[in-house]
Amino acid sequence: MGFNMRKIIPAICLVLVLGLGSAATGQALPQASTDEKLFQEAKLLIFDKKWEAALDKLQDIVDSGARGPYYSQAIFYKGECLSSIKGREKDALLAYKEYIQLRDANPSLIEKSEGSIIDLASTLYNKGDRSALKEIEGRLDHPNRAVRYYAAYKLSLVPDKTIASKSVIVLEQIIRTEKDPELTDRARIALLRVSPESLKSVEDRKPSSDSPRMLKIRIWKKGMKSPEVSINIPWALADLALNAMDEEDKAAMRKKGYDLNKIMNDLAKSKEKLFRIEADDGSIIEIWIE
Amino acid sequence: MNACPIKRADWLAYLSGDLEEGRRTTVAEHLKECPDCRREVEEIRRVFEGADAVKGEIQEVLHSVDWEALPSRVADYVFAKAKKPGRASLIERIRMGLLQPRLRPVLAGLVLGLLLGAVGMYLALRNPSLAPDQGKNYYASQEFLDRAELEMARRETVDYLERSQYVLLDFLGTPSGQAAARPGLSMAQARELLSKKKYLNRELEKFQMAKAKAICDQIEMLFLELAQISGDLPEAELAKIRDLVEERQLFLKINLVRKELQNGV
């Protein structure tokens, strides 16, 4: 009886492959199950802000080497935990950067990671690491506009005006192109802080409409020659500005029968009108538009 | 100096013959009676006579001077004397060039300009509150901008909580068995809220709105969870999130914080 070696060798290979495959699957299934359990536990801990405990569980998933379905999420949530632990900002930044490079990274989590990288870079810069600013500046021309806008907003908060002014182009772009008032108002406040002249330029370039351009508020305290409060801001921020007035001044206005909403409406209707309110303590509040 | 009523200016005018007749007689009468004044007038007369003696020579010399060329000749003389052996350094040559008499008016103008500029700068910076009144520029103090941001944070947090509540109710309120038919709108809203949350973080921390921050963080966590689920939401996953929301009384907390913020931070 002769063995046909041509038939035997492929058969042996097939048995070996099937054997190894089933062994691998047998090992992978418990690992996936373990990872899932660890991941669910970690998420509950994160929900309760127990960062260290959550981090341990996530690290176990990462260290298992299986690179299963929970690996990429574990990296992202590692970043979340590390960013909440003081002194681990650099590690958090690296975790987020690792996550956004992963093939199966989720677009929403990528955007969240980009925002967190900007926040962490800002924290590191405030702690004295000047090189961290590159992470923010480099995102000013990010293809995702949400990331671009957030980078500009954070950069505008840097106390060094030379650096902060790098945000001006993107902030101007937000005011020119965006419709969402939350974004545009933030951009206006940021520009007021960094470069009021740029804000003026953007507002002036807008097509003229019937709405007024500028709200002016002056508050003189009794006996003072120059106003204690002197504000010229775009009309778009008028409602915010009136509500942001000092509580004492607002109380004085209410006492004299002036309601902020009424003032806003009257100002918008009659462009000539000047509200001059004399408070009981001798302070004078003047509000008008141009 | 004597105590006479006649002043020196009168004597000078008297000697040069410039006094009017009445005054000339008065001065002459006084000189007759006052030996001190006579002595003083005599001294002045001698000085005048000495001056007259050299007057002709001085005029001759003055006529011989070429006033146009004199400044450059003086400068040449001075710099030639001060010049060290060998080639002058670049700085020295610049200095020599600038110190040319014909450039002195230019230099004086430059110095004056710098001084005026410095004074202007000082006045402009001394009182920054003048700036908004001088033009039509936008202006707001840092303190005011901080208050505006606080007001914005309060409004946006209230808005975030309200919208989050709707989105969560939409996700979790679907009866069992219909969970697979998730509307794409809620998912899009969850992503939008995720995008806005990052702006709130700084303000919630800065203005110490700790309770609002905690609840917003928990909502964010749920949205991150939901945002990762593409397509149909598995029933098991939905049940887990529902249990979590109920167990932690998330809706109650949202309402409490929202009311607090609406009544002022």
Interface residues (C-beta under 8 A of the other chain):
Chain A: Q40 K43 L44 I46 F47 K49 Q73 N106 S108 L109 E111 K112 G115 S116 D119 A146 Y150 Y153 L157 E182 D185 R186 I189 L192 R193 P196 E197 L199 K200 E203 M214 K216 S226 P227 V229 S230 I231 N232 I233 P234 L237 L240 A241 N243 A244 M245 D246 E290
Chain B: N127 S129 L130 P132 D133 K136 N137 Y138 Y139 A140 S141 Q142 F144 L145 R147 A148 E149 L150 E151 M152 E156 D159 R191 L194 S195 K196 K198 Y199 N201 R202 A214 D217 Q218 M221 L224 E225 A227 Q228 K240 L244 R248
